[in-house]
Amino acid sequence: MERTFAIIKPDGVERNLTGKILERIESQSFKIVAMKRTLLSKAQAEGFYDVHKERPFFDSMTSTMSSGPVVLLVLEKDNAIAEWRKLMGATNPADAEAGTIRKDFAENIERNTSHGSDAPETAAFEIPYFFSQTEIH
């Protein structure tokens, strides 16, 4: 079993898509082993996305991520990282395949509804950034 980290971003929560996204997650045999709804501070978003701090979109991205509540998730499944990225679809919803979360729900590349770890190393950083071991079951 592999674990990955996922976020339902502020635009998804704001538009009441949490239930629809969770339903898709569970329908694809992911086990949700941790979940919480929270409001990220700008500093938390900056720390989380620190790898992108030199990119021109960093300020906009961290402002967006701290603009409203998010739902943080740890998902478990065989090949969870690749399977979650497949279910999410391409970062730019215009390039995402039909039936993916981003194709069906995202508004644009910045308000693209979901986030997911892109590699085991990323998941190893992202999961403990928000969850302690006692919160994962």
C-alpha positions as CSV (number, residue, x, y, z in Angstrom):
1,M,0.0,0.0,0.0
2,E,1.1,3.5,-0.8
3,R,0.0,6.8,0.7
4,T,-0.4,10.1,-1.0
5,F,-1.4,13.6,0.1
6,A,-4.4,15.4,-1.4
7,I,-6.0,18.8,-1.0
8,I,-9.5,19.9,-2.0
9,K,-8.5,23.6,-2.7
10,P,-10.4,26.7,-1.6
11,D,-12.2,26.9,-4.9
12,G,-13.6,23.4,-4.6
13,V,-14.7,23.9,-1.0
14,E,-16.2,27.3,-1.8
15,R,-18.3,25.7,-4.6
16,N,-19.5,22.8,-2.4
17,L,-17.7,20.2,-4.3
18,T,-16.2,18.4,-1.3
19,G,-18.8,15.6,-1.3
20,K,-18.6,15.0,-5.0
21,I,-14.8,14.8,-4.9
22,L,-14.8,12.5,-1.9
23,E,-17.3,10.3,-3.7
24,R,-14.9,10.0,-6.7
25,I,-12.0,9.2,-4.4
26,E,-13.9,6.4,-2.7
27,S,-15.3,5.1,-5.9
28,Q,-11.8,4.5,-7.1
29,S,-11.0,2.3,-4.1
30,F,-8.9,4.8,-2.2
31,K,-9.0,4.5,1.5
32,I,-9.2,7.9,3.3
33,V,-6.8,7.4,6.2
34,A,-6.8,11.0,7.4
35,M,-9.0,14.1,6.7
36,K,-9.5,17.5,8.1
37,R,-10.9,20.8,7.0
38,T,-8.9,23.9,7.9
39,L,-7.9,27.4,6.8
40,L,-4.3,27.7,5.8
41,S,-2.4,30.9,6.9
42,K,-0.4,32.6,4.2
43,A,2.8,31.4,6.1
44,Q,1.6,27.8,6.1
45,A,0.9,27.9,2.3
46,E,4.3,29.5,1.7
47,G,6.0,26.8,3.7
48,F,4.1,24.0,2.0
49,Y,4.9,25.4,-1.5
50,D,8.5,26.5,-0.6
51,V,9.8,24.4,-3.5
52,H,8.1,26.9,-5.8
53,K,9.3,30.2,-4.0
54,E,11.4,31.3,-7.0
55,R,8.6,30.9,-9.5
56,P,6.6,33.9,-10.7
57,F,3.3,32.3,-9.6
58,F,4.3,31.7,-6.0
59,D,2.6,34.7,-4.4
60,S,-0.6,34.2,-6.3
61,M,-0.6,30.5,-5.6
62,T,-0.1,30.9,-1.8
63,S,-2.6,33.7,-1.7
64,T,-5.2,31.5,-3.4
65,M,-4.4,28.6,-1.1
66,S,-4.9,30.7,2.0
67,S,-8.1,32.5,0.7
68,G,-10.6,30.0,2.2
69,P,-11.0,26.6,3.8
70,V,-9.3,23.5,2.3
71,V,-9.9,19.8,3.0
72,L,-6.6,18.0,3.6
73,L,-6.5,14.2,2.9
74,V,-4.2,11.3,3.2
75,L,-5.2,8.6,0.7
76,E,-4.0,5.0,0.6
77,K,-4.1,2.5,-2.2
78,D,-1.7,0.4,-4.3
79,N,0.1,2.9,-6.6
80,A,-1.8,5.8,-4.8
81,I,0.4,8.6,-6.1
82,A,0.0,7.8,-9.8
83,E,-3.7,6.8,-9.3
84,W,-4.6,10.1,-7.6
85,R,-2.8,12.1,-10.2
86,K,-4.7,10.3,-12.9
87,L,-8.0,10.9,-11.1
88,M,-7.2,14.6,-10.7
89,G,-6.1,15.2,-14.3
90,A,-3.6,17.6,-15.8
91,T,-2.8,20.7,-13.8
92,N,-4.3,22.9,-16.5
93,P,-7.9,21.8,-16.7
94,A,-7.9,22.7,-20.4
95,D,-5.4,19.8,-20.9
96,A,-7.2,17.3,-18.5
97,E,-8.9,14.2,-19.8
98,A,-12.7,13.9,-19.7
99,G,-14.0,12.5,-16.4
100,T,-11.1,13.8,-14.2
101,I,-11.7,16.1,-11.3
102,R,-9.9,19.0,-12.9
103,K,-11.7,18.7,-16.2
104,D,-15.1,18.4,-14.6
105,F,-14.7,20.9,-11.7
106,A,-11.7,23.3,-12.2
107,E,-12.3,26.8,-13.3
108,N,-8.7,27.5,-14.6
109,I,-5.1,26.6,-13.9
110,E,-5.0,28.5,-10.7
111,R,-8.4,27.5,-9.4
112,N,-7.9,23.9,-10.4
113,T,-9.8,22.4,-7.4
114,S,-7.3,19.8,-6.2
115,H,-3.6,19.1,-5.3
116,G,-1.7,15.8,-5.1
117,S,1.7,14.7,-4.3
118,D,3.8,14.0,-7.5
119,A,6.3,11.6,-6.1
120,P,7.0,9.4,-3.0
121,E,9.5,12.1,-1.7
122,T,6.9,14.8,-2.1
123,A,4.3,12.7,-0.2
124,A,6.9,12.1,2.5
125,F,7.2,15.9,3.0
126,E,3.5,16.8,2.5
127,I,1.8,14.3,4.7
128,P,3.6,15.2,8.0
129,Y,3.4,18.9,7.1
130,F,-0.3,18.7,8.1
131,F,-0.8,15.4,9.9
132,S,0.8,13.8,12.9
133,Q,1.1,10.0,13.0
134,T,-1.7,9.8,15.5
135,E,-4.1,11.4,13.1
136,I,-3.6,8.8,10.3
137,H,-5.6,5.6,10.7
